[in-house]
Amino acid sequence: MMFFAVAFAILVTLGFALIRAFVGPTIHDRILAVNVVGTKTVLMIAVVGFIVGRPEFIDIAIVYALLNYIGIIAVLRVFESGSLASEPVDEPEQSGGER
């Protein structure tokens, strides 16, 4: 019964994080809220796996956590530099035969 209370508490905090993701006054609040949603989802997958007696849900939760981490890094990189590509390399100027 205690695990159902834990699952309910995770759902409530997940709801609060979703509200912050939609209402957040700054982009930083929204990015942080999306990261919290991903973390709470990992916790929920682990708790549900424990409740139903399926330990392989822990593996799914770990994979989801890695995807969440990579996704947040990608989003932060887009907001920092404007693209996912690495910094453009300056090519040397071609003289075209003039010296």
Secondary structure, 3 states (H helix, E strand, C coil): CHHHHHHHHHHHHHHHHHHHHHHCCCHHHHHHHHHHHHHHHHHHHHHHHHHHCCCCHHHHHHHHHHHHHHHHHHHHHHHHHCCCCCCCCCCCCCCCCCC
